[in-house]
Amino acid sequence: MTLGRVASRRVVLVGHAGDEHCDYLEERLRDRADRVDVARLSLEDLPQADFSWTPMDRLAFGNLRSGPPTSGLWRRPGTPDLSQFQAAYHGFVEAECRDAFIGGFAGEPVAWVTDPDVLRRAERKLYQLKTAAQIGIPIPETVVTNSAPTAVAFARRYGEVVVKPVRYGLLGTEPDSLVAWTAEATAAELESLSGPPVILQRRIAAKAHLRIVTVGEESFISSLAAKELDWRSRLENHELFEAVVLDAYPQVVSAGQALARRLELGFSSQDWIVPIEGQPVFLEANPNGQWLFLEGPHGGAIGRAVVNLLLSLSKSNGAILP
């Protein structure tokens, strides 16, 4: 008789089928020899997959069932499969599936790296900037407006300004979607501003771009010398980041950790800029930002830190699912 191994801990990874970060973490978690059960869940499985929830029996969905203490990483759950429904019902079906999926987890004793509700709040750039300013972190002079006179006055005051989207800047749907990158804007161009609000900031001449990844109490800094105003607009830049020792930017390490704590983020991917003159300036934080392209420069240390955090949270989570 062969005895099966019983998992003593479980990790839930919420990420759509194309999420390379969840793929990467799932592989490394399954390689562990300390009895870890990995449940990979996505909104894409709805509405076709069986979903059951009651106030007493809790959630049963996919390969998630009652089991050991659980930790989780909520990344990007994707969207429900609407292919079997008429277009007129897509909005309704998607909203129902999303609310059931998110609501079903709301009462589960999962020790999340970052709670899903916290993620939604922390994704807001205006909230990030205000929080950073409140705790003394340098940020660019900023105004968010759809008023042409306000925008023109701001541009004339600071001379060189940039414009960026309030949220992600995605236009259209995949695979034909476009991205609104950070771009320069002149006072003359802003005279015709209308529509939704945009973020305007004083342009800062950059000596280097920094990406600071925080995983719990650990920090990882990567640096890029790029000519582009928005380094993400050139795909090759992702391969040009170099790992930086923490001692090179102690104030950024301290401020990045302080911001992550204030935003209640167990993980964050923060963008900073090092001016030609002066101290580093915070631009924005992505609670679920990309980091796989930094694994090489850091020798796999970021992934190890995320795995270790998930295992630590599952071990310390004393709640047992019924």
N, C-alpha and C positions, 0 to 999 in steps of 0.2 A: 504494500500500500504506500502510495506517495502522499506525503502531507504537503498541502499548499501553504504558501507563505501568507500570513495575515498582516495586512498593513496596519501599522500603529499610528500613522499620521496620514492626512490627506491634504493635497493642495488643489485648489480650484483655479484654473486659468480661463478667464473670460476673454475670448478673442476670436475674431472672425477667421475663416478658413485660410485667408491669405496673410494673416498676421505672422510675419517672420520672427518677431520677437517671442511670441508664444510658442512657435515651433521650436525655437532655440532653447527656451527654458524647459519646455516639456521633455525634450531629448535629454537634457542634463539632469533633470529631476528623476527620470526613469532609469538613468544610469546609477543612481545612488543605491547603496546596498543597505540602507537603514529603513527598509520597509515603508516606502512612501507610495501612496495611491494618488495618481494624478487624474483629475477630471477636467476635460477640455469642453467648454460649453460656448455656444454662440447663438445669437438671435437668428442666424440663418437657418437654424433647424426648425424654426417655427414658420407657419402653423402646422407643418406636416408631422413633426415628432410629437409623441405623447407627452402631455404636460399635466401634472396633477398637483394640487395644493389644497390643503385644508388647514384651518387654524391650529389643529392639534397634531396632525400627521406631518405637517410642514411640506416641503417641496420635493417632488420626484420628477426629474427631467433628465433626459439623456442618460449618462452613466453616473449621475449624482443621486445617491440614495443615503439612507441613514448610515452613519458610520463613525469613524474616529474623529478626534479633534481636527478642525479644518482651518487652514489659512487660505488666502486668495489674492490674486492679482486681477484687478478689473482693468483691462486695457481698452480694446475697441471691439464691442460685441457685434458690430455689423448691422445688417438690416434683414428683416424677415423676407422669406421667399414669397413673392406676390404673383408668381407666374400663373397660378391657377385661378386668379381673380380678375374680373373686369376692372379696367382702369378707374372707373368711377368709385370703386370700393377700396382702392389701394390705401388711401389715407386712413380710412377707418380700420382696416385690417392691421396695418403697420402700427397704429397707435395702440390698438388692443393688445397685440403681441408684445410690444415694447413695455407697456405698463404691467402686464402679467409677469413678464420676465424680471423686470426690475423690482416689482412689488413682491414677487415670490422670494427674492433674496433678502428683502428688508428685515424679516424676522429671523433669518438664519444666524446661528452662532458662528459666523465666519470672521476670523481675525484678518481683515483686509490690510494689504500694504497701505492703501488709501481707500477709505470708504467711498462708495460710488456717489453718494450725495455730496460729499466733500469735493470730489473730482469735478462735478458739474459747476460748483461755485468757483473753484480755484482756476478753472479754465478761462475765466473772464479776465481779459487784459486790464480792464479798468480797475477791477478789484485788486489785481496783482500790483499795479503801479501805485495805487493808493496805500496798500499795505506796506510796500517797500518804502514809500516816502514817510509813513508814520513811524517806522522803526529806524529811520535815519540812513537808509541806503540811497546812494546817489542815483537819480534817474534823469533822463533828458527833460528839458522844458517841454511841456506837453499841453495840448488842448484837443478835446474831442468835440467835433462840431459838424453840422451841416449848413451852417450860416456862412455865406460868402463873405460878408463884411468882417465877421470874427476871424475867419481864416486868413483873409488878406492882411488884416491888422497884425496877426501873429507872424505872418511871413515877413512883413515889413520890419517888424521889431527885431527878428533874429537873422534876417538876411537869407541864410540857407536853411531850408526846412525839408523834411521828408514826409511823405504820406504813406500810411499803411492801413490795412483793413482792421476793423474792430474785432473780427473773429478770425477765421482761417483764410479767408480770401479765395475760396474755391468757387469757380464760376462754371455752371453747367454740371453735367453728370459724366462719370467715367464711361468709356475710355476717352471721351472727347472734352473732359473738363480742362479749364485753364486756371492759372494761379495768378492772383494779384500780388506781385512782389512789392516790397518796400521800394519807393521811387522818389526821386527829387520832385519838388513842386515849386513853382514860382508864384509870386503875388499875382501876376497877370493871369496865370492858369487858374488860380483859385477864385478869380472873379466870377467864374461860371459854375462854381460848386453848387450842387443841389443833390437831392436824394437822401440816402441814409447817411448817418454820421460817419466820419472817418477820423483816424488818429493822425494828428499833425505833431511833429516833434522837431526841435532844433537839430540840425544835422551836426554830427560829431565826426570829425576826421579821425579815422581809425588807424591805429598802429597794428592792432591785432584784434581778432574776434575770439572770444572765449566761449566754450560750452562747458558748463559745470553740471555734472550729474551728481545728485545726492541720493544715496541709498541708506535709509536709516541714518546712523551717525557717521557713515563713511562718505567721502567726497572724492570726485575724480575730475581733474581739470584737463581740458584739451585746448590747444591754441591753433589758430589758422591766420596766416597772413594772406589776405585776399583783397583784390582791387575792387571787386563788386560791392555795391552798396548793400545788397542783400546776398550774402554768400551762397544761400540756398538756390539762387537762380542759375548757378553753374554746377551741374551735377558732379563734375570732377572734383569740386572742392571737398566733397565728403571724404575723399581718399587722401586729402592733404593735411588733415589735422594731425598734430603731434601731441603726445602726452606731455604734461607739464608737472613738475614736482609741486606739491602743495605749498612748500615754503616760498615758492616764487610769488604767490599771491595770497598771503595769509589773511588779508582783509576780505578777499573775495570768498575764501573758504568759510570764514566766520559769518559773513553776511549771508552767503548762500544757505548755510545751515539755519541761521536765524529766520530767514524768509520761509524756508520749507517748514519749519516748526510753526510759524505763525499761520501759514496757509494749511497746516495740518496734513502735509504731504509726506508719506513714507518714502516716496520716490519723486524726484523732479529732474527735469532737464532744462537748465536755465541758460539763456543767452545773455552774455555781457559783452561790452566793448572796451578795449583799452585805448584811450585817446592818445594822440601824439603828445599832448600835454595834459597833465592832471591824473586823477585816480580813476580806476575802472568804474564803469557805469552799467547799471542793470537795465536790460531792455525788456525781457519777458521770460516767463517760466511756462513750460509745457508739462503738466502733470503726468502725461503719457508720451513724452517726447522720444524720438528715435535715439538709440545708443549703440545699435549693433555695428555701425560703421566706425565706432570708437573702440571696439573690442580688440582689434589688432594692435593699435598703439599702446593699449593698456594691458596687453598680454592676457586677455580674457578675465580681468579682475572685476569688471562691472557685472558680467553675468554671474560670476561666483558670488558676488555680494548680494545680488537679487535672490539667487537660490538659497543662500544661507539665511537671508532675512525671512523668506517664506518658510523655511524649515524651523527657524527659531519661533516664528509666530504660531505655527501649527503645534509645536511642542508646548508652548506656554498657554495655548488656548485650552482652558480646562472644561469648556462647555462641550457636552456630548449630545449629538443629535439623537432624538428619541427613536 
